[in-house]
Structure formats: structure tokens, C-alpha cells
């Protein structure tokens, strides 16, 4: 079983409800594999790791980083190289005005001075940099305050889709870019293959476009009711919203 976190298994305030924590325990007790597949970086995984008693692996940064919840260490990385970073940033700056960039590293986060922080980074110690292309990164993020995420993703894909894989998981104009071909599905498929798990036996939950590759790979796919319209249109089933413990409701039926 694979689930996205923010907007899907987590409440809108980012917490794990008692019902969802209990449902996760049911999956573990059954002997099935529970994998968190998230756009979150490892440094945002502390609370979730504690809920599952620091067991298992998490696929972080949209597939770029595999994180061991027990040792709290990254065990696998798929990074965007410096030459690709430089080309992507140059192409986007040359064609789209008023962009701001940030980068997610294996350990840490850095942003340009005009990048408007959101989420957990708004209250965290972050590093401002003059250049986001100085070293390889797990994710390159680009923000445009005047465009929607869907509009900006279409533009980014047209300009640099041959260099990176772009997606989004935000209601604002923020696009997340990974190394070419790196998605939640690519990482989950590799992990499942190592454990002899076929797609037909996988159940996946999601809410945003960055979940679409994973939902398409899994034999059974669920969206929460609050999901992006493209996700609602793509899945096999729709469950209740994240704040109504939609993922937990399904798990309770599957693992009675």
C-alpha cells in the first residue's frame, strides 16, 4: 500500500489523525508493506516517522530520495546534475519573466531572496543563495506569483520538459522539477520490484498531479474527495476527503 501524505493521508494542518495512525498500524500488523510516497523532503518526515515507530522506507521529493525511517538516513538519490540545472534555469529565465527559484538538496534547502516561502519552510531556518545551480539537487522549484500551477507547469514542460520532469502539488504557481524520468511511480516501481510486488497487488492514494504517475502504476488507485480535478478523473475510486480520514476509511475496509 502506497500513500501520498499532504492533502491525502494527512489533515490539512499537516498532522496525522488518531484514526489514520490506527489504520497505518493495521497495515503493518497484516504484514503488508506501507510506503509513504511524498513530495516532502526527508527533513519534514519526523512526525510521520514517529507515528509508524520509525519503520520502513519513505519515497521523498517526488521519487528523488529514498529515506530510511528507522535510521533517518537517505539510502538512495536521483539528483539533477549541475549542467542540467544551469540549462533549465537559463531557459526559463530567458522565456518567462518574474520567476523565483529554490532547490531541495539531499540535506537542506536554499532559495533566492525573492522566492516566497510556504509550508513548513516559512518558519524554518533556510538559506538564501545567489545561485541555485551551484551543486546537484533533488528538486528544483520555480515560483510565479501571477500564474496558476497548471499554467506554469504547461509552460515549464514546453520549455524544458526534455531536460527535467515537472509536476506540481500546490494550489499556488509553484512547479517541482526532478531529474528526467524521476517520479513517484519510478521510485515506487523499483522498490516494489525489489520486494517482488507487482502493480496489480498495489493500492495507491493521492490528491495532486504529482501523484498521477503513481496512481497510474498501481493496480488499484484512490483519490481523496478534495483532490485536483485531473486526479479525480484518473483514479479507480474516490474516498472521503483528507480531513475526513478518507485513506483510513479504505484501509479499515481492506484490513478488517
N, C-alpha and C positions, 0 to 999 in steps of 0.2 A: 504494500500500500504506500502510495506516494502522495504527499500533500504540500501545496503551497502554504505559506504562513500568513503574511499580511493581507487582510481583506478576505481571507479564505478560512483558515483554521483559527486565526487569532481574532479577538474582538477588535473593534475599530480603535480602541485605545492602546492596542498592541499587547494586551495581556492574554493569558491562557485561562479560559474559564474552568472552574472545577469540573464541569461536565465533560469538557473536551479533554482535560487531563485524565479523567477516569476512562474515557474512550481510548486514548492512546495506550493506557495500561492494558486494556482488553486485547489490543492488537499484539502487544508484547507477550502477554500471557498465553495467547493462542499459538505462539511460535512463529507467527508471520513476521515478515520484515516491514518495519515502519521507517520510511525515509522522508525527511524534510527536504523539499526542493524549492529553493527560495532565491529571490534576488538579493536578499540580505547578505552583507559581508559577515565573516566569522565573528567580528567584534560585536555584532548585535545579537549573538546567539546565546548569551548567558542564561537568561530566564527560561528559554525554551529547553536548553540542555538540562537545567535543574529539574524541570517537570518530568523528563524521561530518565532521570537519575544518571545522566551523562552516559547513556548507552547509544551505540550505533554511530552512523555516519550522517552527515548533512551535506547536501549539494548546495553550495552557496554561489552568490554572484552570477546567477543565471547559468550555472554549469561550469564556470571557470575555475572554481575552487572546490575541492572535496575536503571536508572538515571532520576530523575525528572528535566526537563529542566527549569521549572519555579522557583522552589526553589533551584535548583543546589545542590540537595542532593541525595544520594543513598538511594533508598527505598526498595531494595531487594538485597540480596547477596547469592551466592552459591560458597563457598570457598573450596580450597584444604586444608585438615587438616594437622597438623604438622606431624603426623605419616606417612601419605601417602607421603608428601613431602620428608621426610627422606628416605623412601624406594625407591622412584623414583630416587632421586639424587644418592643414593648409587648404585643402579643397573646400571644406565647409566655410572657413573664414572668407575665402575668395568669392563665394557664391551666396552666402546668407549673412546679412548684417545683424548686429546686436546679439551675437551668440556668446555664451559664457560656458567654460569647461571646468570639469573636475575629474579626478582619477581615483579609482579604488585600487590600492595595492594589495599584495598578499597580507601585509600588516600595515594598516594605516590608510589615511585618506588625505588628499590635498585638493585645494581648489583655487581658482583665480579669484581675485578680490571682488569682482562683480558677480560671482556665482551666488545666487540666493539659496542659502542652506534650508533644508527641510528635514522632516522626520527627526530621528534621534540625533542627527548631526547638528541640529540647531542649538542644542545645549551641550555639545561635546567639545573637547579641545581639538580643533582642527588646524591644519597648516595651510597658510596661503603661499602660493608659489607664483613665480613669474612665468614658468613654462611647465606645461603638463606633459611634455614629450621627452622628459629627461631620462626616464627609465621605463622598462616594461610594466604593464599594469594588467589587472584582472578585468577592469571595466573602465571605459571612457564614457563620461556622461556629458551631455550637452543640453543647455537650457536656453529657451527663448520665451521671454515673458509675453510676447504678443501672439504666439501660435498655440494651438491645441497640440496635445501629444500625437494624435492621429495625423494631423497636418505635418508636423515636424518629422515624424517617422517616415512618411512618404517622401519627403524632401531628402532626408539623410539616406534613405535606401537608394534613391535615384542617383545621388552624387557619389556615394562611397560604399554602396552595397556589395561591390566586388571585392572590397578590402576587409570589411568587418560585417558581423551580424548585428543588426539593430533591432531593438524592441522597446517596449515601454510598460511600466506598471504603475503609472502615476496619473492623477487627474489634471496635472499641470503640464506645460510644454517641456517635458524632460524625457530625453531619449538615452537609453543604456546600450552601449556597444561592447560586444565581446569579440574575441578573435574569430575569424571567419569559420563558420560551421559549428561554433560552440553554442549550445543551447541547453535548456533544462533536459530536453529529450536525449541529446547526445550523451550527456553525463549519466542520466538515469539508465539508458540502454546499456552503456558499458558496465555500470555497476550491477545491473540485473544479470547481464551475461556472465559475469564472474561468479554469480551465485546460482546459475542455472535457471533463472526465472525468465520465462517467455512473456512477451507483451500480452498474450491472451489471459495470463494469470494476474495481470497488474490492474489495480484500481487507482485512479488519479483524480485529484481535486484541484480546482483553480478558479481564478476570478479575472485575470487580466491577460492582455495579449502575450506577455512573456511566458504564459502558461500554455499557449496553444500548441507548440511542438510536443510538449509532454502529454497533453491531453489527446493529441492525435496518435501518439505512440502507444498509449495504454489501451488494453483490451476493453476496459470499461472506464468511462470518463464522466465526471460530475462537475457542474458549476454551481456555485452558491448563487442565491437569488439576486444578490447585489452585483453580480459580475458585469463586465463590459459586454455590450451587445454582440460583439464578434465571438466572444466566448460562449455566451448563451446559445448562439446559433450553431456552434460547432460540437457541442457535447451530446452524449447519450442521455444524460439525466440532469435534472436541476433539483437541488435540495434547498433547504431554508437558508436564509442569509447568515453571514458570519456572526452577527450579534445574536442570532437565534440558535447558535450551535448546530448549523447545518451539517458540518462534517461529522460531528459527534452523533447526530441522529442516524446517519447512514452506517457508521461504524457499529453502533448499538444493534442495528438490524443484521449486519453481516456477521457479528461475533457475539451472538447471544450465549 
